[in-house]
């Protein structure tokens, strides 16, 4: 079979890309349901030597961040690198080495996640917390990722209008910084907040660089309804094996129902398995990941 030379190939590719009849342009992004599987490092939290800036005795077998990349490679998933498990004095060159390692292993770094407390801190503490978030936005870009998870705040503190506005203002500062570095902020439904509060917060921030980090296990009541209310503004998803029922108790999540909610809005982004239940974290995370892939129709 004859094969086109490089110049011919590029010419044909360009023609197809700009042709109105090209199959590549047959569907708009809003019509494509194309989720991509990932694993959150938080799933293996007890196996890391560092947690939230402090050394800990890792559960055997211990793991470092390169080992976590290997875990993701073995299970054909992207890596969500939770900031908690980096040493507090991590250097830029170490981040670049990790980025290179992930590239060589064929593992996309889909994002990072931090545990900010903008709604709770005031004065110097708040400034330090914002500075830490800005630093992690830069680290996220350095790692080659395009998403960082932040918290909007907890239900109790966000009920105070002053704390609500203070947290919104802090996120706006982060959004400006993130936009300059091509990083999208996902605000998580964390701390017992409802869909109504999260959407109101997102509207108040009013930035194209801020969306929702949709955690399937965090809404305190009526989870499937609230997830559906937020799904079309999700920029990243963290998938849990349990949800909270009307009594606030944990029960097994309906994986197919979760997948259907994302399918309804043609979600096309990363879905990170964040395993928090008991058992062997490695085995259970791997098993839950495969169940999630099946529900979403992700092959491999």
C-alpha positions in Angstrom: 0.0 0.0 0.0 1.3 3.5 -0.9 1.9 5.8 2.0 1.9 9.6 1.8 5.1 11.4 2.5 5.1 13.8 5.5 4.2 16.9 3.5 1.2 15.1 1.9 0.1 13.7 5.2 0.2 17.1 6.8 -1.7 18.7 3.9 -4.4 16.0 4.1 -4.7 16.4 7.9 -5.1 20.1 7.7 -7.7 19.8 5.0 -9.7 17.3 7.1 -9.4 19.5 10.2 -10.9 22.5 8.5 -13.3 20.8 6.2 -17.0 21.4 7.2 -17.8 17.8 6.2 -15.0 16.3 8.2 -16.1 13.6 10.7 -13.9 15.2 13.2 -16.2 18.2 13.4 -19.4 16.1 13.3 -20.1 16.4 17.0 -19.6 19.5 19.2 -17.8 19.1 22.5 -21.1 19.4 24.4 -22.4 16.3 22.6 -19.5 14.0 23.5 -19.5 11.8 26.6 -15.9 10.9 27.0 -14.8 10.4 30.6 -11.3 9.4 31.4 -10.3 7.3 34.4 -7.9 8.4 37.1 -6.9 7.5 40.6 -6.6 9.9 43.5 -3.5 9.5 45.6 -5.7 9.9 48.6 -6.9 6.3 48.0 -3.5 5.0 49.2 -3.1 7.7 51.9 -1.9 5.4 54.7 0.9 4.0 52.5 2.8 7.3 52.0 5.7 8.5 54.2 4.3 12.0 54.3 0.8 13.2 55.1 -0.3 16.9 55.4 3.3 18.1 55.9 4.2 15.6 58.6 6.2 12.3 58.4 4.1 9.2 59.2 4.8 5.5 59.5 3.6 4.2 56.2 1.5 1.1 56.1 3.2 -1.8 54.3 3.9 -1.9 51.5 5.1 1.7 51.6 4.8 3.9 48.5 6.2 7.1 47.2 4.8 9.3 44.4 6.8 7.4 41.7 5.3 4.2 43.1 1.9 5.8 42.9 2.5 6.6 39.3 3.5 3.0 38.8 0.2 1.9 40.4 -1.7 4.1 38.0 0.3 2.8 35.0 -0.5 -0.8 36.0 -4.2 0.0 36.1 -4.3 2.3 33.0 -5.4 5.4 34.7 -4.3 9.0 35.1 -2.9 10.2 38.4 -4.4 12.8 40.7 -1.6 13.9 43.0 -2.9 15.1 46.3 -0.6 17.7 47.8 -0.8 16.1 51.3 1.7 13.4 50.2 4.5 15.6 49.0 7.3 16.5 51.4 6.7 20.1 52.6 10.1 21.2 51.2 9.6 19.6 47.7 11.6 21.4 45.1 10.7 22.4 41.6 13.4 20.1 40.1 11.8 17.2 42.0 8.4 18.1 40.5 9.9 18.1 37.0 11.5 14.8 37.6 8.1 13.4 38.7 6.5 14.9 35.6 9.1 13.2 33.4 8.7 9.9 35.2 4.9 10.0 34.7 5.4 10.9 31.0 7.8 7.9 30.5 5.3 5.6 32.2 2.5 6.9 30.0 0.5 8.3 32.9 -1.2 11.7 32.5 -1.1 13.8 35.7 -4.6 15.1 35.6 -4.5 17.4 38.6 -3.6 18.1 42.2 -5.6 18.7 45.3 -5.0 20.8 48.4 -6.8 21.3 51.7 -7.3 25.1 52.0 -9.4 26.7 54.7 -10.3 30.1 53.3 -13.6 30.2 55.1 -12.1 29.6 58.6 -8.9 31.6 58.6 -8.6 35.3 59.1 -5.8 37.9 58.9 -2.3 36.5 58.6 -3.5 32.9 58.6 -5.7 33.5 55.7 -2.9 35.3 53.8 -0.7 32.3 54.4 -3.4 29.9 53.2 -3.9 31.9 50.0 -0.2 32.0 49.4 0.1 28.2 49.8 -2.8 27.8 47.3 -1.0 30.1 44.8 2.2 28.2 45.2 0.3 24.9 44.5 -1.3 26.4 41.4 2.3 27.1 40.2 3.3 23.5 41.1 0.3 22.1 39.3 1.4 23.9 36.1 4.9 22.7 36.6 3.7 19.1 36.9 1.9 19.6 33.5 -1.5 19.3 35.0 -4.5 21.6 34.3 -6.7 21.1 37.4 -6.4 21.8 41.1 -9.0 21.0 43.7 -9.8 23.6 46.3 -12.4 23.7 49.0 -15.1 26.4 49.0 -15.6 25.9 52.7 -17.8 24.2 55.3 -21.5 24.5 55.6 -21.3 26.0 59.1 -18.8 28.8 58.3 -20.3 29.6 54.9 -23.6 30.3 56.5 -22.0 33.4 57.9 -22.2 36.0 55.1 -18.9 37.6 56.0 -17.0 34.3 55.9 -18.8 33.4 52.7 -17.5 36.6 51.1 -14.1 36.2 52.5 -13.8 32.8 51.0 -15.2 33.9 47.6 -12.6 36.8 47.6 -9.8 34.4 48.3 -10.9 32.0 45.5 -11.1 35.0 43.1 -7.4 35.8 43.8 -6.5 32.2 43.1 -8.6 32.2 39.9 -6.7 35.1 38.5 -3.4 33.4 39.3 -4.7 30.1 37.9 -5.9 31.7 34.7 -2.4 33.2 34.0 -1.0 29.7 34.3 -3.6 27.7 32.4 -4.9 25.8 35.5 -8.6 25.3 36.2 -9.8 25.4 39.8 -12.4 22.8 40.9 -14.3 23.7 44.0 -15.3 20.6 45.9 -18.7 20.0 47.6 -16.8 19.5 50.9 -17.7 20.1 54.5 -21.4 19.3 54.3 -22.3 22.1 51.9 -25.3 21.6 49.6 -25.6 22.0 45.9 -27.4 25.3 46.4 -24.5 26.7 48.5 -21.9 25.5 46.1 -23.6 26.9 43.0 -24.2 30.2 44.7 -20.5 30.3 45.7 -19.4 29.5 42.1 -21.7 32.2 40.7 -20.2 34.7 43.2 -16.6 33.9 42.2 -17.7 34.3 38.5 -14.5 33.1 36.8 -14.1 31.0 33.6 -11.2 29.3 35.4 -13.3 28.0 38.2 -15.8 25.1 38.1 -16.8 22.2 40.4 -14.7 19.3 41.6 -17.7 17.0 42.0 -17.2 14.5 44.8 -19.9 11.8 44.5 -19.7 10.9 48.2 -19.9 14.2 49.9 -23.4 15.6 49.7 -25.0 15.2 53.2 -28.5 14.4 51.9 -30.3 13.5 48.7 -27.0 12.9 47.0 -28.1 11.8 43.5 -30.4 14.8 43.1 -27.7 17.2 44.3 -25.1 15.6 42.1 -27.4 16.1 39.1 -27.8 19.8 40.0 -24.1 20.3 39.8 -23.0 17.9 37.1 -23.1 20.3 34.2 -20.6 22.6 35.9 -18.1 19.9 36.9 -14.5 20.3 35.6 -13.3 17.2 37.5 -15.0 14.3 39.3 -13.9 12.3 42.4 -15.8 9.0 42.5 -16.5 7.3 45.9 -17.7 3.8 46.5 -20.2 5.1 49.1 -22.8 7.9 49.4 -24.7 9.3 52.4 -28.4 8.5 52.5 -31.1 10.6 54.0 -30.2 9.5 57.5 -26.6 10.7 56.9 -25.3 7.1 57.0 -23.0 5.7 54.4 -24.3 3.1 52.0 -23.0 1.6 48.8 -23.1 3.9 45.8 -25.1 3.0 42.7 -22.3 3.1 40.2 -24.6 3.0 37.2 -26.7 5.8 38.6 -23.6 7.9 39.1 -22.5 7.2 35.5 -25.9 8.1 34.1 -25.7 11.5 35.9 -22.4 12.2 34.1 -23.7 10.8 30.8 -26.8 13.2 31.0 -24.5 16.2 30.8 -22.0 14.6 28.3 -19.2 14.9 30.8 -15.8 14.7 29.1 -13.1 14.9 31.7 -11.3 13.0 34.3 -13.1 10.8 36.9 -10.7 9.9 39.7 -11.4 6.9 42.0 -11.0 8.2 45.5 -11.3 5.1 47.7 -12.0 5.8 51.4 -13.5 2.5 52.6 -11.8 -0.3 54.5 -9.8 -3.3 53.4 -6.5 -3.5 51.5 -6.3 -0.1 49.9 -4.4 -1.3 46.9 -6.7 -4.2 46.1 -9.9 -2.4 46.9 -8.9 0.7 44.9 -8.0 -1.4 41.9 -11.3 -3.4 42.1 -13.4 -0.2 42.5 -11.6 1.4 39.6 -12.5 -1.4 37.3 -16.1 -1.2 38.4 -16.1 2.5 37.8 -14.6 2.0 34.3 -17.3 -0.5 33.4 -20.1 1.8 34.6 -18.7 4.6 32.5 -17.9 2.5 29.5 -14.2 3.1 29.7 -12.2 0.3 28.0 -8.8 -1.0 29.1 
